[in-house]
Amino acid sequence: MNNSIANIVIFLMFVLCSAWTGAKDAVALEGDWEVGMSPGAVIMPSRDIYGGGAELFARYSVLDGLDIGVGAGAYGAHHGDDGGHALGIYSVRAGVMYALDILQWVPRAGVHISSIFSEDDRFSWHRGGHGMGIDFDIQVQYRGIRHVGIGVFFCYRLVFTDHDMMLAGLTVSWISGEF
């Protein structure tokens, strides 16, 4: 399991570094709206929980390079210890992201506060109704197509009341501004 996580991080670092080699024209993102979807995988290595799902998100570029945003996600997961017991993990989050907006490849890093829900009582947050966490996000998005962004993301969710989780996948979004 640790090799797959290392491979994801190496891949994301490679994409981030290659962004600087493909530079074209500078772009200002200020005042742009972005609405999209992030299908991906969820992993809780310490609990042997894994699965897939998606998050819907909306972001607004307050300043050139500084975005505020919200998202809501649902993931169907399986617990590996008991023969693949199915469970749902749901989250709502809000936060800020910094975008390096000088390239057609737009790398971002951000922090979000998340609220997490589950239908499985094995999670500590279920007994209290929900859990809270801080998400550390990195994303690289290609904006070479008018009003469309396509990219990859990785999120490490530090959960206060239970084991941490990781999310990784793709992003597809509509962007209001011209590129």
C-alpha positions in Angstrom: 0.0 0.0 0.0 2.8 2.5 0.8 4.4 1.9 -2.7 1.1 3.0 -4.3 1.0 6.2 -2.2 4.6 6.9 -3.0 3.9 6.4 -6.8 1.0 8.8 -6.6 3.1 11.5 -4.9 5.9 11.0 -7.4 3.5 11.2 -10.3 2.0 14.4 -9.0 5.4 16.0 -8.4 6.4 15.1 -12.0 3.3 16.8 -13.4 3.9 19.8 -11.2 7.5 20.1 -12.3 6.6 19.6 -16.0 4.2 22.6 -15.7 7.1 25.0 -15.7 8.5 23.5 -18.9 5.3 24.0 -20.8 4.8 27.7 -20.1 3.0 29.8 -22.7 1.2 33.1 -22.0 0.5 34.5 -18.6 -3.1 34.6 -17.5 -5.0 36.4 -14.7 -7.6 34.3 -12.9 -9.1 37.1 -10.8 -12.9 37.2 -10.9 -13.3 33.7 -12.4 -15.8 31.1 -11.3 -14.9 27.4 -11.5 -17.5 24.6 -11.1 -16.5 21.0 -11.4 -16.3 17.4 -10.3 -13.4 15.4 -8.9 -13.9 11.6 -9.4 -11.3 9.7 -7.4 -10.3 7.1 -4.8 -10.3 7.3 -1.0 -7.9 5.3 1.1 -7.6 5.0 4.9 -4.4 2.8 5.1 -4.4 2.4 8.9 -8.0 1.0 8.8 -7.7 -1.0 5.5 -10.5 1.0 4.0 -10.5 1.9 0.3 -13.0 2.9 -2.4 -14.1 5.4 -4.9 -16.5 8.3 -5.4 -16.6 11.9 -6.4 -16.8 15.5 -5.1 -18.6 18.5 -6.6 -16.9 21.8 -6.0 -17.2 25.5 -6.7 -14.4 28.1 -6.5 -14.1 31.8 -6.9 -10.8 33.6 -7.6 -11.0 36.5 -5.1 -7.5 37.8 -6.1 -5.1 36.9 -8.8 -4.0 33.5 -7.6 -6.1 33.2 -4.5 -9.3 31.1 -4.6 -12.0 30.4 -2.0 -14.1 27.4 -2.5 -16.6 24.8 -1.2 -17.1 21.1 -2.0 -19.3 18.2 -1.1 -18.3 14.6 -1.7 -19.6 11.0 -1.4 -17.4 7.9 -1.5 -18.4 4.3 -1.4 -15.7 2.3 0.4 -15.0 -1.2 1.6 -13.4 -2.4 4.8 -10.9 -5.0 3.9 -10.9 -6.8 7.3 -14.4 -8.2 7.2 -14.7 -9.4 3.6 -15.3 -6.0 2.0 -18.1 -4.5 4.2 -19.5 -1.6 2.3 -19.8 1.8 3.8 -20.4 5.4 2.7 -18.2 8.4 3.6 -19.6 11.8 3.0 -17.9 15.2 3.4 -18.5 18.9 3.1 -15.6 21.3 3.0 -14.6 25.0 2.6 -11.2 26.6 2.2 -8.7 28.5 0.2 -6.3 27.6 -2.5 -3.3 29.4 -4.0 -2.9 29.1 -7.8 0.3 29.7 -9.7 -1.6 31.3 -12.7 1.2 32.0 -15.1 0.9 28.9 -17.2 -1.6 26.9 -19.2 -0.8 24.3 -16.5 -2.2 25.7 -13.3 -0.7 24.2 -10.1 -2.6 24.8 -6.9 -2.0 24.2 -3.2 -4.7 24.7 -0.5 -6.1 24.1 2.9 -9.7 23.3 3.6 -11.8 22.6 6.8 -13.9 19.5 6.3 -16.8 17.9 8.1 -17.1 14.2 7.6 -20.0 11.8 8.0 -20.4 8.0 7.7 -23.1 5.4 7.9 -20.7 3.0 9.7 -20.5 3.0 13.5 -16.9 1.8 13.5 -15.7 5.3 12.9 -15.2 7.5 16.0 -16.9 10.4 14.3 -20.1 8.4 13.7 -20.7 8.1 17.4 -20.6 11.9 17.8 -22.6 12.5 14.6 -19.7 13.8 12.5 -16.0 14.5 12.5 -13.9 17.4 11.6 -10.6 17.6 9.7 -8.1 19.7 7.8 -7.5 18.9 4.2 -4.1 19.6 2.6 -4.6 19.7 -1.2 -2.4 19.8 -4.3 -3.7 20.0 -7.8 -2.4 20.5 -11.3 -4.9 21.5 -14.0 -4.5 22.0 -17.7 -6.4 25.0 -19.1 -5.6 24.8 -22.8 -9.2 24.3 -23.9 -11.6 27.4 -23.7 -13.6 27.3 -20.4 -12.5 23.8 -19.5 -10.0 22.6 -17.0 -8.7 19.0 -16.7 -6.3 17.9 -14.0 -5.2 15.6 -11.2 -5.4 16.2 -7.4 -4.2 14.7 -4.2 -5.7 15.5 -0.7 -4.4 14.4 2.7 -7.3 14.7 5.2 -6.1 15.0 8.8 -9.1 13.8 10.8 -9.2 15.0 14.4 -11.4 12.2 15.8 -10.3 9.2 13.8 -7.7 7.9 11.3 -6.5 10.1 8.5 -7.5 9.5 4.9 -6.1 10.3 1.5 -8.0 11.2 -1.7 -6.6 11.2 -5.2 -8.1 11.4 -8.7 -9.0 13.6 -11.6 -10.7 17.0 -11.9 -12.9 18.2 -14.7 -14.3 21.8 -14.5 -16.0 24.7 -16.3 -14.2 28.0 -15.9 -16.0 31.3 -16.5 -13.0 33.3 -17.7 -11.2 33.2 -21.0 -7.9 31.5 -21.1 
